[in-house]
């Protein structure tokens, strides 16, 4: 049984995709500046931090936006026997 995402999870998944795109753009700029200026440049180090930040945001937002694996039962229905 496939459980669809609700609106909040769809928004979270969309922002995860956006964050992934920003991470890739930041990674490209980082690799370019790393090849031309080296790692000791302030902007290069800042782009590395930005890349890792967008990567962590992507992971967290993706995990928050995953659809539920199973249907949760109400907490008070677990001990009832009819």
C-alpha positions in Angstrom: 0.0 0.0 0.0 1.5 3.3 -1.1 0.8 6.2 1.3 1.0 9.6 -0.5 2.9 12.6 0.8 1.0 15.3 2.5 1.5 19.0 1.6 4.3 19.6 4.1 6.3 16.6 2.9 5.9 17.7 -0.7 7.2 21.2 0.1 10.1 19.7 2.1 10.9 17.4 -0.9 10.8 20.4 -3.3 13.2 22.4 -1.1 15.5 19.3 -0.9 15.7 19.3 -4.7 16.4 23.1 -4.7 19.0 22.7 -2.0 20.7 19.9 -4.1 20.8 22.2 -7.1 22.4 25.0 -5.0 24.9 22.5 -3.6 25.9 21.5 -7.1 26.4 25.1 -8.2 28.4 25.8 -5.1 30.5 22.7 -5.7 31.3 23.8 -9.3 32.4 27.2 -8.1 34.4 25.6 -5.3 36.3 23.3 -7.7 37.0 26.1 -10.0 38.4 28.4 -7.3 40.3 25.5 -5.7 42.1 24.8 -9.0 42.9 28.5 -9.6 43.5 30.0 -6.2 44.1 27.1 -3.8 42.4 26.1 -0.6 44.1 29.0 1.4 41.9 31.6 -0.2 39.1 32.9 2.0 36.5 32.6 -0.8 37.5 29.0 -1.6 37.1 27.9 2.1 33.8 29.7 2.3 32.5 27.9 -0.8 33.6 24.6 0.8 31.6 25.5 3.9 28.6 26.5 1.7 28.7 23.3 -0.2 28.7 21.2 2.9 25.9 23.3 4.4 23.7 22.7 1.3 24.6 19.0 1.3 23.4 18.7 4.9 20.2 20.7 4.2 19.5 18.4 1.3 19.9 15.3 3.4 17.7 16.6 6.2 15.0 17.9 3.9 14.9 14.7 1.9 14.5 12.6 5.0 11.8 14.9 6.3 10.0 14.7 3.0 10.0 10.9 2.6 6.5 9.4 2.5 5.5 7.3 5.6 6.5 3.7 5.4 3.3 2.4 7.1 0.0 3.7 8.4 0.1 4.7 12.1 -2.7 3.5 14.3 -4.1 5.7 17.0 -2.3 5.3 20.3 -5.4 4.3 22.2 -6.4 1.5 19.8 -3.3 -0.7 20.5 -4.6 -2.2 23.7 -8.3 -2.6 22.8 -9.8 -6.0 22.1 -13.3 -6.0 20.7 
